[in-house]
Amino acid sequence: MATNLDRYRADLTALITLGEEMLLDLILQSREEKGELDATQKAQLKQFKTTFLGEYQRWYTEASAVIKQLIPDRRPEFDHLYKGDSKRKEINGVTYTIQDWTNGIRAHTTYAGTKAFDDYAAVSMRFQNQLSILKASERRFESSLLDMRQLVYADLLDSEIEAAGELLKHGFHRAAGAIAGVVLEKHLGQIAQNHKVTVKKKDPTIGELNDLLRAENVIEIPVWRQIQRLGDLRNLCDHNKGREPTNEEVQELISGVEKATKTLF
């Protein structure tokens, strides 16, 4: 089954592929203007013509968001290639921007009947640089998959803890405690995986995971005792012990689990 990370990778690959098609569109249009197209290139231009203008705004928005996440230090450069210098005095081959192109601004024709500058070359160069930055983010993506998995995992745990808090707020004590207990189980399992602790049982309990981590010196005795207490509270919520868990007990469980996910790795 495809994971979210697989989908992110596929989306990024598709964005780069689209960018390459957009760049080809610009290059072919430039050659068409100069009368330099051969038969094969004419067929390519027919396939990709207007791809750049039609797709650029969507491409820029998505690519900029990717770069902000993966290589944020390159984001200003990426955006500058689109917008250029807002204080420019004139439009020429150096100051011309991708934004000019998408707004329909083209190089003016001189008295000699030639273009004042090669606007195709200017916009192609800037876009090619943007595409290169996006490709660099792909390499960063591949080199930081583990970090991203940890971030996605942490977000998931935060969402589940928040859900437990909402259930408690509305009086569903057992359900809230059960969710918090599942979060703690998942996190202890992840800690065991991080430290390469062998877990033989398919579905170990909180207590079993806690004992394994203590036996392997991953956690200290005070932490082991705290988790033991949280496991007892989880069992109170999960099983009918002759009484209902109190609001304070479930709150202690949720707070303890939240602390564990933030301090134990």
Residue frames relative to the residue before (quaternion, step in Angstrom):
aa qw qx qy qz dx dy dz
M 1.0000 0.0000 0.0000 0.0000 0.00 0.00 0.00
A 0.4661 -0.6902 0.4802 0.2753 3.58 -0.88 0.95
T 0.3120 -0.7380 0.5697 0.1828 3.55 -0.98 0.89
N 0.6805 -0.4525 0.3623 0.4482 3.55 -1.32 0.11
L 0.6415 0.5287 -0.3302 0.4472 3.59 1.02 -0.77
D 0.6069 0.5343 -0.3525 0.4711 3.58 1.08 -0.67
R 0.6643 0.4966 -0.3031 0.4693 3.56 0.98 -0.84
Y 0.6228 0.5296 -0.3431 0.4625 3.60 1.03 -0.76
R 0.6533 0.5139 -0.3117 0.4603 3.56 0.96 -0.90
A 0.6608 0.5061 -0.3029 0.4641 3.59 0.96 -0.90
D 0.6456 0.5187 -0.3200 0.4602 3.59 0.99 -0.82
L 0.6600 0.5031 -0.3087 0.4647 3.58 0.98 -0.83
T 0.6334 0.5208 -0.3255 0.4708 3.58 1.01 -0.80
A 0.6531 0.5081 -0.3095 0.4685 3.58 0.97 -0.86
L 0.6385 0.5284 -0.3254 0.4552 3.60 1.03 -0.77
I 0.6554 0.4949 -0.3067 0.4812 3.58 1.01 -0.78
T 0.6349 0.5263 -0.3257 0.4624 3.58 1.00 -0.83
L 0.6424 0.5064 -0.3201 0.4779 3.57 0.97 -0.84
G 0.6369 0.5340 -0.3286 0.4487 3.59 0.96 -0.81
E 0.6493 0.5085 -0.3206 0.4659 3.59 0.98 -0.78
E 0.6384 0.5089 -0.3230 0.4788 3.60 1.06 -0.70
M 0.6409 0.5229 -0.3164 0.4645 3.58 1.04 -0.78
L 0.6470 0.5067 -0.3147 0.4750 3.57 1.01 -0.82
L 0.6287 0.5278 -0.3304 0.4659 3.58 1.00 -0.80
D 0.6077 0.5551 -0.3418 0.4535 3.58 1.02 -0.78
L 0.6724 0.4938 -0.2985 0.4636 3.60 0.88 -0.92
I 0.6701 0.5089 -0.3009 0.4489 3.57 0.89 -0.95
L 0.6803 0.4896 -0.2894 0.4623 3.57 0.93 -0.90
Q 0.6321 0.5185 -0.3384 0.4660 3.60 1.02 -0.73
S 0.6268 0.5307 -0.3352 0.4616 3.57 1.05 -0.76
R 0.6816 0.4760 -0.2896 0.4743 3.58 0.92 -0.85
E 0.6010 0.5495 -0.3573 0.4574 3.56 1.11 -0.66
E 0.6462 0.5314 -0.3144 0.4485 3.56 0.94 -0.90
K 0.7278 0.4132 -0.2228 0.5000 3.57 1.10 -0.75
G 0.4691 -0.7000 0.4257 0.3297 3.57 1.33 0.02
E 0.4889 0.6947 -0.3987 0.3456 3.58 1.13 0.64
L 0.4753 0.6957 -0.4355 0.3169 3.61 1.20 0.18
D 0.2597 -0.7182 0.6154 0.1952 3.54 -1.08 0.75
A 0.7512 -0.4087 0.2573 0.4500 3.60 -1.28 0.07
T 0.6545 0.5176 -0.3131 0.4536 3.60 0.96 -0.86
Q 0.6800 0.4900 -0.2859 0.4644 3.56 0.94 -0.90
K 0.5973 0.5523 -0.3584 0.4580 3.59 1.11 -0.62
A 0.6476 0.5062 -0.3131 0.4757 3.56 1.03 -0.81
Q 0.6391 0.5209 -0.3172 0.4687 3.59 1.04 -0.78
L 0.6522 0.5181 -0.3145 0.4553 3.56 0.96 -0.87
K 0.6159 0.5445 -0.3392 0.4573 3.56 1.04 -0.75
Q 0.6747 0.4996 -0.2828 0.4640 3.56 1.08 -0.78
F 0.8200 0.2988 -0.1185 0.4736 3.58 0.86 -0.98
K 0.4294 0.7309 -0.4618 0.2611 3.62 1.19 -0.21
T 0.8092 0.1827 -0.2403 0.5041 3.53 -1.04 1.05
T 0.3895 0.7199 -0.4939 0.2933 3.64 1.22 0.10
F 0.6599 0.5232 -0.3255 0.4298 3.58 0.90 -0.90
L 0.7106 0.4458 -0.2720 0.4715 3.59 0.72 -1.04
G 0.6907 0.5088 -0.2857 0.4272 3.57 0.96 -0.84
E 0.7929 0.3386 -0.1476 0.4847 3.57 1.06 -0.74
Y 0.4937 0.7228 -0.4254 0.2298 3.58 1.14 -0.49
Q 0.6783 0.5092 -0.3299 0.4145 3.63 0.73 -0.95
R 0.6527 0.4860 -0.3148 0.4886 3.59 0.97 -0.78
W 0.6497 0.5258 -0.3149 0.4497 3.55 0.93 -0.94
Y 0.6645 0.5147 -0.3014 0.4503 3.59 0.88 -0.97
T 0.6582 0.5186 -0.3132 0.4470 3.59 0.91 -0.92
E 0.7051 0.4570 -0.2673 0.4717 3.58 0.85 -0.97
A 0.6667 0.5041 -0.3061 0.4557 3.58 0.92 -0.90
S 0.6385 0.5314 -0.3274 0.4502 3.59 0.98 -0.81
A 0.6456 0.5157 -0.3153 0.4667 3.58 1.04 -0.79
V 0.6312 0.5288 -0.3260 0.4644 3.59 1.02 -0.81
I 0.6810 0.4934 -0.2854 0.4596 3.56 0.87 -0.99
K 0.6040 0.5556 -0.3523 0.4499 3.58 1.04 -0.72
Q 0.7068 0.4658 -0.2615 0.4638 3.59 0.99 -0.81
L 0.7919 0.3766 -0.1687 0.4500 3.57 0.84 -1.03
I 0.7998 0.0181 0.0077 0.6000 3.60 0.94 -0.86
P 0.1088 -0.8681 0.4810 0.0568 3.58 0.60 1.16
D 0.6067 0.5693 -0.3665 0.4166 3.60 1.12 -0.53
R 0.6721 0.4688 -0.3016 0.4874 3.61 1.23 -0.32
R 0.4531 0.7183 -0.4400 0.2918 3.61 1.23 -0.19
P 0.6563 0.5017 -0.3480 0.4433 3.69 0.81 -0.80
E 0.6445 0.5155 -0.3202 0.4652 3.58 0.98 -0.82
F 0.6413 0.5336 -0.3138 0.4533 3.57 0.97 -0.90
D 0.6928 0.4683 -0.2731 0.4755 3.57 0.89 -0.95
H 0.6281 0.5468 -0.3383 0.4382 3.59 1.03 -0.75
L 0.6111 0.5531 -0.3490 0.4459 3.58 1.08 -0.69
Y 0.6636 0.4727 -0.2954 0.4989 3.58 1.18 -0.51
K 0.8050 0.3398 -0.1496 0.4628 3.56 0.73 -1.10
G 0.2782 -0.7771 0.5194 0.2212 3.58 1.04 -0.69
D 0.6918 -0.4496 0.3650 0.4314 3.55 -1.29 -0.45
S 0.3750 -0.7548 0.4964 0.2079 3.58 -0.58 1.15
K 0.7045 0.4562 -0.2576 0.4788 3.61 1.22 -0.42
R 0.3107 0.7735 -0.5068 0.2199 3.60 1.19 0.32
K 0.4380 -0.7092 0.4987 0.2376 3.54 -1.13 0.67
E 0.8033 0.0114 0.0177 0.5952 3.58 1.14 -0.65
I 0.4334 -0.6595 0.5409 0.2909 3.54 -1.33 0.26
N 0.1768 0.7610 -0.6072 0.1443 3.55 -0.73 1.11
G 0.7746 -0.3653 0.2346 0.4598 3.56 -1.25 -0.13
V 0.6741 0.4837 -0.2904 0.4767 3.59 1.16 -0.55
T 0.7676 0.3820 -0.1950 0.4763 3.61 0.91 -0.89
Y 0.4692 0.6903 -0.4352 0.3375 3.60 1.28 -0.24
T 0.1587 -0.8197 0.5486 0.0445 3.60 -0.91 0.94
I 0.6376 -0.4912 0.4212 0.4181 3.52 -1.34 0.19
Q 0.6080 0.5575 -0.3483 0.4453 3.58 1.07 -0.71
D 0.5987 0.5463 -0.3556 0.4655 3.59 1.07 -0.72
W 0.6695 0.5169 -0.2970 0.4432 3.54 0.89 -0.99
T 0.6976 0.4645 -0.2839 0.4658 3.60 0.83 -0.96
N 0.6613 0.4833 -0.3035 0.4868 3.60 1.20 -0.45
G 0.5739 -0.6373 0.3561 0.3709 3.57 1.28 0.11
I 0.4706 0.6579 -0.4571 0.3698 3.60 1.24 0.23
R 0.0362 -0.8020 0.5960 -0.0180 3.56 -0.80 1.03
A 0.6460 -0.5115 0.3856 0.4151 3.56 -1.23 0.40
H 0.4179 -0.7153 0.4958 0.2607 3.58 -0.87 0.90
T 0.4779 -0.6613 0.5013 0.2881 3.53 -1.24 0.47
T 0.4044 -0.7225 0.5132 0.2258 3.57 -0.90 0.95
Y 0.6932 -0.4498 0.3531 0.4387 3.57 -1.35 0.10
A 0.6508 0.5173 -0.3150 0.4578 3.58 1.17 -0.55
G 0.5429 -0.6506 0.3841 0.3667 3.58 1.29 -0.02
T 0.6101 0.5241 -0.3628 0.4706 3.59 1.23 0.31
K 0.6077 -0.5454 0.4231 0.3928 3.57 -1.26 0.32
A 0.5322 -0.6268 0.4664 0.3261 3.57 -1.07 0.74
F 0.7687 -0.0919 0.0531 0.6308 3.59 1.18 -0.59
D 0.5516 -0.6100 0.4551 0.3413 3.56 -1.25 0.37
D 0.2137 -0.8149 0.5271 0.1115 3.58 -0.06 1.28
Y 0.5919 0.5586 -0.3717 0.4466 3.60 1.09 -0.62
A 0.6685 0.4989 -0.3012 0.4620 3.58 0.90 -0.94
A 0.6549 0.5291 -0.3126 0.4398 3.58 0.97 -0.88
V 0.7150 0.4314 -0.2709 0.4788 3.59 0.81 -0.96
S 0.6225 0.5428 -0.3449 0.4460 3.60 1.05 -0.70
M 0.6503 0.5195 -0.3174 0.4544 3.58 0.96 -0.86
R 0.6732 0.4936 -0.2999 0.4618 3.56 0.90 -0.93
F 0.6790 0.4809 -0.3017 0.4655 3.58 0.91 -0.88
Q 0.6172 0.5413 -0.3491 0.4519 3.59 1.02 -0.73
N 0.6380 0.5119 -0.3210 0.4773 3.59 1.06 -0.72
Q 0.6250 0.5235 -0.3357 0.4719 3.58 1.04 -0.75
L 0.6603 0.5116 -0.3022 0.4592 3.55 0.94 -0.91
S 0.6309 0.5311 -0.3303 0.4593 3.59 1.03 -0.74
I 0.6308 0.5175 -0.3304 0.4745 3.59 1.05 -0.75
L 0.6451 0.5138 -0.3204 0.4661 3.58 0.97 -0.84
K 0.6449 0.5096 -0.3236 0.4687 3.60 0.99 -0.78
A 0.6087 0.5367 -0.3471 0.4702 3.58 1.10 -0.65
S 0.6344 0.5222 -0.3343 0.4617 3.58 1.05 -0.69
E 0.5884 0.5617 -0.3680 0.4503 3.59 1.14 -0.59
R 0.6556 0.4969 -0.3105 0.4764 3.57 0.96 -0.83
R 0.6306 0.5180 -0.3233 0.4790 3.57 1.06 -0.75
F 0.6035 0.5659 -0.3415 0.4461 3.58 1.07 -0.80
E 0.6924 0.4787 -0.2786 0.4624 3.56 0.84 -1.01
S 0.7063 0.4686 -0.2744 0.4541 3.59 0.98 -0.77
S 0.7597 0.3510 -0.1961 0.5111 3.60 1.21 -0.29
L 0.2350 0.8051 -0.5164 0.1731 3.59 1.15 0.52
L 0.6457 0.5250 -0.3350 0.4418 3.58 0.95 -0.83
D 0.6409 0.5178 -0.3233 0.4654 3.58 0.97 -0.86
M 0.6675 0.5049 -0.3014 0.4567 3.56 0.98 -0.89
R 0.6125 0.5400 -0.3462 0.4620 3.57 1.06 -0.74
Q 0.6538 0.5111 -0.3128 0.4620 3.55 0.99 -0.85
L 0.6434 0.5202 -0.3205 0.4611 3.58 1.03 -0.78
V 0.6528 0.5017 -0.3074 0.4770 3.57 0.94 -0.91
Y 0.6424 0.5286 -0.3076 0.4618 3.55 1.00 -0.91
A 0.6641 0.5025 -0.3023 0.4636 3.60 0.92 -0.91
D 0.6332 0.5285 -0.3272 0.4612 3.59 1.01 -0.80
L 0.6413 0.5312 -0.3157 0.4548 3.56 1.02 -0.86
L 0.6620 0.4959 -0.3084 0.4698 3.57 0.91 -0.89
D 0.6320 0.5349 -0.3313 0.4524 3.59 0.96 -0.83
S 0.6540 0.5179 -0.3096 0.4563 3.57 0.97 -0.87
E 0.6766 0.4910 -0.2978 0.4609 3.58 0.95 -0.85
I 0.6325 0.5130 -0.3318 0.4762 3.58 1.04 -0.75
E 0.6316 0.5242 -0.3251 0.4696 3.56 1.03 -0.79
A 0.6370 0.5218 -0.3246 0.4654 3.59 1.02 -0.80
A 0.6294 0.5267 -0.3322 0.4649 3.58 1.02 -0.79
G 0.6450 0.5278 -0.3124 0.4559 3.58 1.00 -0.83
E 0.6435 0.5177 -0.3175 0.4660 3.58 1.02 -0.78
L 0.6458 0.5143 -0.3208 0.4642 3.59 0.98 -0.84
L 0.6428 0.5167 -0.3201 0.4663 3.56 0.99 -0.85
K 0.6279 0.5594 -0.3253 0.4325 3.56 0.99 -0.88
H 0.7509 0.3731 -0.2006 0.5066 3.58 1.09 -0.72
G 0.6573 -0.5859 0.2892 0.3756 3.54 1.24 0.46
F 0.5428 0.6060 -0.4159 0.4064 3.62 1.21 0.13
H 0.1291 -0.8677 0.4766 0.0569 3.55 0.48 1.26
R 0.6904 0.4783 -0.2940 0.4561 3.57 0.79 -0.98
A 0.6629 0.5075 -0.3126 0.4530 3.60 0.89 -0.89
A 0.6420 0.5221 -0.3191 0.4620 3.56 1.00 -0.85
G 0.6795 0.4897 -0.2876 0.4645 3.57 0.92 -0.91
A 0.6232 0.5477 -0.3387 0.4438 3.57 1.05 -0.76
I 0.6587 0.5001 -0.3077 0.4705 3.59 0.94 -0.89
A 0.6454 0.5140 -0.3219 0.4645 3.59 0.92 -0.88
G 0.6452 0.5299 -0.3169 0.4500 3.57 1.02 -0.78
V 0.6302 0.5222 -0.3263 0.4731 3.58 1.03 -0.78
V 0.6290 0.5318 -0.3307 0.4607 3.58 0.99 -0.83
L 0.6632 0.5026 -0.3083 0.4610 3.58 0.92 -0.92
E 0.6306 0.5329 -0.3283 0.4589 3.59 0.97 -0.81
K 0.6551 0.5134 -0.3054 0.4626 3.57 0.90 -0.96
H 0.6967 0.4891 -0.2883 0.4385 3.54 0.84 -0.98
L 0.6388 0.5078 -0.3314 0.4736 3.59 0.97 -0.76
G 0.6291 0.5305 -0.3256 0.4656 3.57 1.06 -0.75
Q 0.6523 0.5050 -0.3065 0.4750 3.57 1.04 -0.81
I 0.6210 0.5309 -0.3416 0.4645 3.59 1.02 -0.75
A 0.6363 0.5217 -0.3254 0.4660 3.57 0.97 -0.86
Q 0.6521 0.5066 -0.3100 0.4712 3.57 0.98 -0.85
N 0.6445 0.5373 -0.3211 0.4390 3.59 0.93 -0.89
H 0.7609 0.3569 -0.1824 0.5103 3.56 1.03 -0.85
K 0.4433 -0.7267 0.4267 0.3054 3.58 1.33 0.26
V 0.2943 0.7323 -0.5396 0.2931 3.53 0.97 0.96
T 0.3877 -0.7391 0.5032 0.2241 3.60 -0.70 1.06
V 0.0900 -0.7695 0.6319 0.0197 3.55 -0.82 1.09
K 0.2544 -0.8236 0.4914 0.1247 3.59 -0.29 1.25
K 0.6744 0.4926 -0.3040 0.4583 3.58 1.00 -0.76
K 0.5292 -0.6419 0.4554 0.3170 3.57 -1.06 0.75
D 0.8027 0.0936 -0.0185 0.5886 3.59 0.93 -0.91
P 0.0448 -0.8338 0.5502 0.0106 3.61 0.35 1.20
T 0.4708 -0.6624 0.5056 0.2895 3.54 -1.18 0.57
I 0.6892 -0.4345 0.3623 0.4527 3.55 -1.32 0.09
G 0.6664 0.5163 -0.3044 0.4435 3.57 0.90 -0.92
E 0.6633 0.5048 -0.3064 0.4597 3.58 0.95 -0.86
L 0.6583 0.4935 -0.3070 0.4784 3.58 0.95 -0.83
N 0.6280 0.5472 -0.3198 0.4516 3.54 1.02 -0.88
D 0.6730 0.4931 -0.2911 0.4681 3.58 0.94 -0.93
L 0.6322 0.5357 -0.3294 0.4525 3.59 1.01 -0.79
L 0.6792 0.4920 -0.2879 0.4623 3.55 0.89 -0.96
R 0.6401 0.5021 -0.3294 0.4792 3.59 1.06 -0.69
A 0.6572 0.5289 -0.3121 0.4371 3.58 0.93 -0.90
E 0.7174 0.4154 -0.2341 0.5079 3.58 1.14 -0.68
N 0.4649 -0.7141 0.4112 0.3237 3.59 1.33 0.22
V 0.3338 0.7283 -0.5222 0.2924 3.57 1.08 0.70
I 0.7804 0.1497 -0.0823 0.6015 3.58 1.10 -0.72
E 0.4679 -0.6670 0.5085 0.2787 3.56 -1.22 0.54
I 0.7105 -0.4771 0.3125 0.4123 3.56 -1.29 0.36
P 0.6502 0.5098 -0.3553 0.4370 3.69 0.83 -0.78
V 0.6517 0.4936 -0.3126 0.4837 3.59 1.01 -0.80
W 0.6174 0.5509 -0.3355 0.4503 3.58 1.00 -0.86
R 0.6668 0.5005 -0.2999 0.4636 3.59 0.96 -0.86
Q 0.6331 0.5276 -0.3318 0.4590 3.58 1.01 -0.81
I 0.6721 0.4821 -0.2998 0.4755 3.58 0.93 -0.88
Q 0.5905 0.5617 -0.3585 0.4552 3.56 1.10 -0.69
R 0.6489 0.5089 -0.3042 0.4768 3.57 0.99 -0.86
L 0.6550 0.5010 -0.3128 0.4712 3.59 0.94 -0.83
G 0.6287 0.5314 -0.3321 0.4606 3.58 1.06 -0.73
D 0.6350 0.5224 -0.3270 0.4658 3.58 1.02 -0.78
L 0.6559 0.5038 -0.3090 0.4696 3.58 0.98 -0.84
R 0.6226 0.5310 -0.3380 0.4650 3.57 1.04 -0.78
N 0.6609 0.5065 -0.3151 0.4555 3.61 0.93 -0.87
L 0.6075 0.5543 -0.3455 0.4520 3.57 1.08 -0.72
C 0.6859 0.4761 -0.2755 0.4764 3.57 1.06 -0.80
D 0.7107 0.4848 -0.2570 0.4403 3.55 1.02 -0.83
H 0.7955 0.2541 -0.1070 0.5395 3.58 1.04 -0.74
N 0.5041 -0.6446 0.4853 0.3080 3.53 -1.13 0.69
K 0.0629 -0.8294 0.5550 -0.0132 3.56 -0.34 1.26
G 0.6703 -0.4938 0.3054 0.4622 3.56 1.20 0.34
R 0.7872 0.1175 -0.1073 0.5958 3.57 1.27 -0.10
E 0.5243 -0.6235 0.4819 0.3227 3.52 -1.25 0.42
P 0.4956 -0.6173 0.4972 0.3551 3.62 -1.07 0.58
T 0.4435 -0.6960 0.4937 0.2743 3.57 -1.01 0.76
N 0.6688 -0.4824 0.3819 0.4174 3.53 -1.29 0.30
E 0.6600 0.5221 -0.3012 0.4485 3.58 0.99 -0.90
E 0.6520 0.5197 -0.3182 0.4512 3.59 0.99 -0.81
V 0.6730 0.4777 -0.3004 0.4782 3.58 0.93 -0.86
Q 0.6267 0.5240 -0.3378 0.4674 3.57 1.05 -0.73
E 0.6230 0.5295 -0.3299 0.4719 3.58 1.04 -0.77
L 0.6480 0.5223 -0.3123 0.4580 3.57 0.99 -0.86
I 0.6815 0.4877 -0.2936 0.4599 3.58 0.82 -0.98
S 0.6690 0.4947 -0.3025 0.4649 3.58 0.90 -0.92
G 0.6601 0.5167 -0.3077 0.4502 3.57 0.98 -0.82
V 0.6490 0.5044 -0.3095 0.4781 3.57 1.03 -0.82
E 0.6393 0.5232 -0.3313 0.4559 3.57 0.96 -0.84
K 0.6493 0.5093 -0.3146 0.4691 3.58 0.96 -0.84
A 0.6455 0.5353 -0.3183 0.4422 3.58 0.96 -0.86
T 0.6800 0.4916 -0.2996 0.4541 3.59 0.94 -0.84
K 0.7059 0.4602 -0.2588 0.4721 3.57 1.20 -0.50
T 0.7795 0.3532 -0.1680 0.4893 3.59 1.19 -0.49
L 0.7213 0.3823 -0.2405 0.5251 3.62 1.18 -0.38
F 0.0360 0.8174 -0.5695 0.0792 3.58 -0.70 1.08
